[in-house]
Amino acid sequence: MTYQETCDYLFNQMPMFERQGASGYKEGLGNTLALDEHFGHPHQAYLTIHVGGTNGKGSCSHSIAAILQECGYKVGLYTSPHLIDFRERIRVNGVTISEEYVVNFVEKERSFFEPLHPSFFELTTAMAFQYFKDKAIDIAVVEVGLGGRLDCTNIITPIVSLITNISLDHTQFLGDTLPEIAKEKAGIIKPGVPVVIGEANKETRLIFEEKAQEVGAPVIFAEDDPMVSTAHLRPEGGMIYETKIYGTITGDLSGIYQQKNLNTIMAVLQVLQQKGIICDCHSGEDSSLYAKEIPAALSHVAAITGLMGRWQVIKKSPYVVCDTGHNVGGWEYLTRQIQQTHCQHLHMIFGMVNDKDIDGVLALLPKNATYYFTRIDSHRTVDEKMLLSLASKYGLSGAAYPTVHEAYQVALGKATRNDFIFVGGSSYIVGDFLKSCN
């Protein structure tokens, strides 16, 4: 098979939650354990860091990977979903897995895995873990796919676990309340393994404390001793942070939500320092790793790791930005930043998938905008005309378009050089948009 034929096989033959929704989700670790046994437990050949939570997993995973890479480690990075190309999910030192490896893996192993009927994510995880072993990496940053307790990445025993935050998302699988979702996310907490919690409220904090105590895991709440004092946007893009330990840091990621993410990342760095993975700048020995490499990594996360879709600026005139924020927790930050962006007129290209809190997100969207409602090619999409109708209840007006590309072309034709075009509502909307920009 060619690479494209192999991707089509993976997308169409394997149950795939991202395209099918609930019918593509497989609960339990049976297939994952069988695949892991078949490949000889490849994840045991290197260190791992496990990253879960509702929002911010991708930014935190890429940032931690960038820091470790700048500190001289050979770093594997496993994230999801991809935006343009399947290979984005699996990287070593920022370089995507090769087309040849993907093709050879599927052709060589399909006689074993086909009788198992694994999901797309189960098979992709097995591929990632084996690839990292074959590339002889030092450490892998592994992002949880969905939930935690029953996620197929949860066979690893990391050196540190990270749970960014908890908000209502994937409620059909994880529960209808924050404590229920927190219990599923807390499933990645392992015996004796430190866990960093980025954000928590009174209810979710109790869940994490109880789970950590149950398994004897040290728990660090990043909010209790914040490392990031202030943050503000730079006119030319990115953020300037004042931090307690590292002084002034310039970050290339521009979303205002990145302050929370960086505070969480700093707490993880403290654990890595204690474990000797990165050096202690206060020990008097080789302080350069803190003085130079970490700020350098944070100023070039996207370039080092290939991260896309986080307040990503596409054009300056008109100002065009895309962002993968797709739930209420994400849009509480996005709407604020959109409204803080100076422009003559705001154009919103917007679409969602049907397992999100659509009404909750629509209620948060800016009302002083022209909307271009659109869709993705998936069973999970919300029909653009239905979205237009639902949006009218919240004072949002515009028109419906059958593709992201068409919506963008219309918006681009209407926008003046001082206007702002925002593209988002779903990772898949952003993915379709970025493909059309290539």
N, C-alpha and C positions, 0 to 999 in steps of 0.2 A: 504494500500500500504506500501511497505517497503520504507526506505529512498532512495535507488537507484531508485526504481520505481517512487517515487515522483519527484526526480531530472529529470528523463527521461521525465516525464509528463511536468514539467516546461520548459525544454529545447525544447521539440518537439511539444507541444501543444500550447504554448504561442508564439506569434510572437516575434522573438529574433534577434535584430539588430546584435549582436556579431557573430551570425552564418549565418544569412540570408542577412545582409546588408540592403539596403533601404527598402526592403519589410517587414522587421521586425521592422521598426521605425515608431512609431505613434506620430504624431505631435498634440499638444494641450493638455490641462489639464482636459478635460471632464471626462475621466475614473479616473484620479487621485483624482479629487474632489469628485466623487461618492464614491470611496473607502474610502476616508478620512471621509466623512459624515457617512458612514456605521460603521466605527470603532470609531466614536466619537472624531475625531481630536486628535489622541494620541500624536502628536508632540507638542501639547500645554502643555503637562504635565512636560516638562523639557526644559532646556535651549538648544540652538543649536548654532553651528558655521557652516557657509556655505562656502565651498571651491570650487571655479571654476577656469577656466583657461585652457590653452592648455597643457603645460608640467609642471610636478612637483606637481600636485594635490595630488597624492598618498603619496609622501614623506612628503609633508607639513601636510596632514591630519593625517598620522600616528605619525609624530613628535609632533604635537600639542596634540593629544590624549595621547601620552606617558607622556608629561609634566603635563597635567591636572591629569592624573592618579597618577603620583608621588607626586603631590600636595594634594592628598587625596580625589579626586573626584571619583565617580563612573561614568565611561565614556563609552558611546556608540560610536561605530565607524562604519560608513556605507560607503563602497568603492566599486569600480568595475574597471575592471572585476576581477573575481577570477582566480587564476593560476592552482590550483589543485582541490580544493573542493569548491562547491557552498557556503559552510558555512563561508568561508573566508570573504565574503562580509559584514557579520553582526557579530560584536563582542561587548562584554561588558568586560571592563578591560582586553582586550587582548584575552579573551576566546571566541571561536566561538559559534554561536547559536547551540543548540543541534539538533541532527537528529530528536529526538522525537518532538521538537517544530515545525520543518519544516513540518513533516508528518501531525501532528495534525492540523496545521494551514490550510494546503491545503484541508484536508478531511472535516474539519468543515466549511470552507468558500467557497468551490467551487460552491455550489448551488447558492450563491450570485454572485460571480465574473464571472462565465462562460458565462452568458448571456451578460455581458459587453464586452467580448472578449478583455481583457486587454493585453498589451504587457508583456513580461517577466519582463522588468524593472519596469513597473508600479506596477505589483503585488509584486515584490521583495521589492520595496520601501515601500509599504503598510505593508508588513510583518515586515520589519525592524523597522518602526515607532511604530507599535503595540508591538513588542518584547521589545523595549526600555522602553515603558510604563510599560509593565508587569514586567520588571526587576527593576523598580523604580530607573532608573539612574538619575544622577544630570544634566548631560550635554552630548549632542551628537555632534560629528564632522561628518558632512554630506558632502560627495563629490558629486559634480554635475556629472551626467552621461554623457550628451552630450549637449553642448551649455550652456544654462542658462535660457533664457527668457521662453522657453516652456518646460524646463526639469521638470520631475515630482517631483523632490526634491524641486522645487521652490515655494511650498506652505508654507514653513516654514518662520517665521520671526525671524532671528537669532539675537544674541547680537553683532556679528561682521561678516562681509562678507569678503572673501579673493578671489582675482583674481590674480593668479600667474603670468601669461604672456599671450601673444597672438602670435600665429604663424599659418601658413596655415595648417589646418587639418579639416576633415569632411566638405570640401568645398561644397559638394553636398547639404548639409543641412544649413550650416551657412553662406555661401557667399564665393566669390572668392578673396576678398581683406581683408587686415587686419582691416580696419575700419568697414567693414560689419560684420566680425567675432566678433570684439570688441563690436558692438551693441548688438549682441546676448548674449555674455558673460556678458555684463553690465546689462542684465535683472535681475540678482540676487541682484542688488543694491536696497535696500528697504528704504522707508521714515524714516529718522532719525537714521538709522542704520549705524555706521561707516563702511567704506569699505577700506581695504588695497589692494593696487595694487603693485605687486611684481616688474614687469618690464613693461615699456611702451615706445613707441617712440612718436614722435611729433603728429602723426595722431591719435594713439590709446589713448594717454593721453587726447586729446581734447574730444574724445567720452566719456571717463570716467568722466571728469570734467563736461561736459554738463549734463550727466545723474544724477550725484550726486547733482548738483545744482537744477535740475528739481524736485527731490524728497526730497531735504533738508537733504542729507546724508553727514556727514563729510567724506572727502576722504584723505587718507594718501598714498603717494607714497614712498615706502620703499627705493628707490634709492636716494631720495633727502637727506636723513640723514642716510647713511648706518651704521648699528650697527656692521657689520663684517668687520674688517680692512684687515685681511689677512687669507689665508687658504692654507694648503699644505698637501699632502698625507703622511701618516705614512707608513714606509716599511712593518710593520706587518698588515696593513689594517686600514681603517678609516681615519679620517681627524683631523688635529689640527687647531683650529680657534682662532684668536685673536679678541676679541670683545670689544666694547667700555664700556659696562656696566658690563658684566659678567666675564671679564678677559679671561684667556685661557680656552677653552673648547675642549674636545676630543669627536668627534662624531664617531659613529660606521658605518655610511653610507659613502661609499667610492667614489661615483661618484664626479668628479670635479664640476659638475653642482650643487652639494649640497651647495656650498657657496652662490649662488643666493637664493636657497630655505631657508637657515638658516637666511639670511638677512631679507627675507620676514616674516619668523616665528617670528623673534625678534620684528618686527613692530606690529604683532598681539599681542604679549605679552604685549607691551606697552598699547594697547587698553584694554586688559584684566586687567591690573594693574589699569588703570583709572576707570574701572567698579567695582573694588574690588573683582574680581574673583581670582586674585593672588595678594599677598601683595607687597608693595613698599619697596625695600631693602634700600631706602634712608630715610625712615620714622622713622627708629630706632625701629620699632616694628616687631619682628619675621622675621628678615632678612634671616632666614635659608631657606625659600622657594626659594630665588634666589641663595643663597650661595651653597646649596647642591642639592635640588631636581631637579632643571632645568638642571644643568650639568649632574647629574646622569641619568636623562631621555634621554638626547641627546646621551649619551654614550652607551645606550642599547635600542634604538628605536626598532630594529628588534626583540629582545627578549621580550620586553614589549608588543608589538602590533602584532607580527607575520608577519611583513612586509617582503616580498620576492621580488627578481628580480631587485633590484637596485644595480648594480655592485656587485652582489652576488658571492662570491668566493666559488666554489664547491670543487676544488682540488688545492693543492699547487705545485705538481710535476707530470705531467705537470700542469701549471697554467691554471685553467679553471674558466671562469667567464661568467655569463649570465646577461643580462640587457634588460628591457622592452622598451627602447627607440625605437620609431617606426615612427618618422616623421623627417623632415628636421631640425626642431628646436632642437630635441633631439640629432640627429646625428652630429650636429655641435660641441657638447661637447664630444660625445662618440668617434668619430674618433680621436680627439685630445688626449684623455686619452689612447686609444688603442695604438696610435703611441708613447706615452711616456712610455709605459710599456716595460721594457727590456726583450727580449726573443731571442732565437736562430731562431725560425721560427714561423710565425703567421698563425693559422688555423681559418677560419671564417665560422661558421655554420649559415646560413642566410636564412630567408624567410620573406615574407610580405603578407599583405592583399591588395585587389585590389582597395580600395578606398583611398589609400595614394598616395603621390607624389613619385612614384617609381623611376622615372628618377632623381628627385632631391636628393633622398637618395643615389642611386647608384653612382651619381657623387661625393658624399662625402666619399665613402668607401675607406679604405686603399688599395693601389694597390700592396703592397709588401706582399701578403698573398695568401694562397691556399684556395679556396672557396668550400664549400659544400652546394649547394643550395637545399632547401627542402621546404616542404609545411605543412599545417595543414589540418585536415579533416573538411572542411567548404566550402560553396559556395563562400565565400569571399576570399579564398586563391588565390595567384598567382601560376600558375603551375610552378613547379621547373625547367622544361626544358625551358619554356618561360623566366623565370628569368635568367637562364644561358645564353640564347641568348641575352637578353637585356643587361646583365652585360658585355658582351664581347665588347660592344660599348664604355665602360668606362675603358677598359684595365684590367678587372677583369677576372681571369681564374680559372677553377676548374671543378667540375662535379655535376650532379644532383642526388638526392636521394629521394625516395618516402616518407620517414618518418624522423622525427627528430632523433629518436633513431638510425636508421641505419646510418645517417650522422655522429652522434656522435661516434658510435662504429668504423667507418672507420677512423675518425680523431684521435681517441684515439689510434688506432692501428698504425697510421703513426707517431704520435708525439713522440718526445724524451722528457726526463725529464726537459729539459730547454726550451721547446716550450710553446706557449700560444694558448689556444683554447678559442675563444669567441663565444657565442651563443646568437643570438638576431635577431632584425628586426621587431618583433611583440610580443605583450604580449602573444599571443597564441602559438608562437614558444617556448617561454620561459616556458609557462605552460606545453606543451607537453614534453619538456626537463626535467623539474623538476619531472614530473610524472614518466618518465623513470628512474630517479635517485633513486626513492623511493624503 
